[in-house]
């Protein structure tokens, strides 16, 4: 099974397709600024769950964030869990620099 992931900036999401099909197998929605990309929601169609579609979405989008020198805010639980299991991507995580406290 070949998973192809592409950015759909008009829809503010990455889309995954399997074996060249037109149907979208999964999406990763994001909010992007000049310095940061926040991944807010990931969804994989039930028939493709457990087949690497989600991982392909995360890996491709994080590789593109790295290439664009963007920090990553992983508010989506799937993204944060995946990054926690893949330390080679943890350097991308956004770290708040604010020193403000209550």
C-alpha positions as CSV (number, residue, x, y, z in Angstrom):
1,X,0.0,0.0,0.0
2,X,1.5,3.4,-1.1
3,X,0.4,6.5,0.8
4,X,0.8,9.8,-0.9
5,X,0.6,13.0,1.3
6,X,0.2,16.5,-0.1
7,X,-0.4,19.9,1.3
8,X,-3.7,21.5,0.5
9,X,-3.0,25.1,1.7
10,X,-6.4,26.3,0.5
11,X,-8.1,23.9,2.9
12,X,-5.4,24.3,5.6
13,X,-4.7,20.6,5.8
14,X,-2.5,17.8,4.6
15,X,-4.3,15.1,2.7
16,X,-3.4,11.4,2.3
17,X,-4.4,9.2,-0.5
18,X,-3.7,5.5,-0.9
19,X,-2.5,3.8,-4.0
20,X,-3.3,6.8,-6.3
21,X,-7.0,6.8,-5.4
22,X,-8.9,10.1,-5.7
23,X,-10.6,9.5,-2.3
24,X,-8.9,11.2,0.7
25,X,-7.9,8.5,3.2
26,X,-6.9,10.9,5.9
27,X,-6.3,14.6,6.8
28,X,-4.2,16.7,9.2
29,X,-5.7,20.1,9.7
30,X,-3.3,23.0,10.6
31,X,-3.0,26.7,11.4
32,X,0.1,28.2,9.9
33,X,1.9,31.5,10.6
34,X,5.3,32.8,9.4
35,X,7.1,31.1,12.3
36,X,4.8,28.3,13.5
37,X,2.5,25.5,12.3
38,X,-0.1,24.2,14.8
39,X,-1.5,20.8,14.0
40,X,-5.0,20.8,15.5
41,X,-6.8,17.7,14.2
42,X,-6.0,14.5,12.4
43,X,-8.6,12.1,11.0
44,X,-8.2,8.8,9.1
45,X,-11.1,7.0,7.5
46,X,-12.0,3.9,9.4
47,X,-11.1,1.6,6.5
48,X,-7.5,2.9,6.6
49,X,-6.9,3.0,10.3
50,X,-3.9,1.1,11.5
51,X,-2.3,1.0,8.0
52,X,0.2,3.9,8.3
53,X,-1.9,6.7,6.9
54,X,-1.7,8.8,10.1
55,X,2.0,8.2,10.4
56,X,2.6,9.3,6.8
57,X,0.6,12.5,7.4
58,X,2.6,13.3,10.4
59,X,6.0,12.4,9.0
60,X,5.5,14.3,5.7
61,X,4.1,17.4,7.4
62,X,6.8,17.5,10.0
63,X,9.5,17.1,7.3
64,X,8.0,20.0,5.4
65,X,7.9,22.1,8.6
66,X,11.6,21.4,9.2
67,X,12.4,22.3,5.6
68,X,10.5,25.6,6.0
69,X,12.2,26.4,9.4
70,X,8.8,26.3,11.2
71,X,8.3,25.4,14.8
72,X,5.5,22.9,15.5
73,X,2.7,23.2,18.1
74,X,1.1,19.7,18.4
75,X,-2.3,20.4,19.9
76,X,-3.7,17.3,18.2
77,X,-3.2,14.3,20.5
78,X,-2.2,12.1,17.6
79,X,0.6,14.4,16.6
80,X,1.8,14.9,20.2
81,X,1.8,11.2,20.8
82,X,3.6,10.4,17.5
83,X,6.3,13.0,18.2
84,X,6.8,11.7,21.7
85,X,7.6,8.3,20.2
86,X,9.9,9.7,17.6
87,X,12.6,11.8,19.3
88,X,14.2,12.8,16.0
89,X,11.3,15.2,15.6
90,X,11.1,16.7,19.1
91,X,13.5,19.5,18.2
92,X,10.7,21.0,16.1
93,X,8.4,21.5,19.0
94,X,7.5,25.1,19.9
95,X,8.8,26.2,23.2
96,X,7.2,29.3,24.8
97,X,9.8,31.9,25.6
98,X,7.5,33.9,27.9
99,X,8.7,34.4,31.4
100,X,5.4,35.9,32.6
101,X,3.9,34.2,35.7
102,X,0.8,34.8,37.8
